[in-house]
């Protein structure tokens, strides 16, 4: 993997970790609920676990592979 590809994947991963989607409808494919605050990096919900983080990573990889 090239450096630019790694940087793009990292950016997508951080997006899913820290940005809420415009839609609030959890049934939609584009729905995303952030689990970390983008300003200070603190968790948004108490009890954030590795499973939640890996779910965001999986979504970033899927989006990256569609590009």
HELIX and SHEET records of a PDB file:
HELIX    1   1 UNK A    3  UNK A   18  1                                  16    
HELIX    2   2 UNK A   50  UNK A   66  1                                  17    
END                                                                             
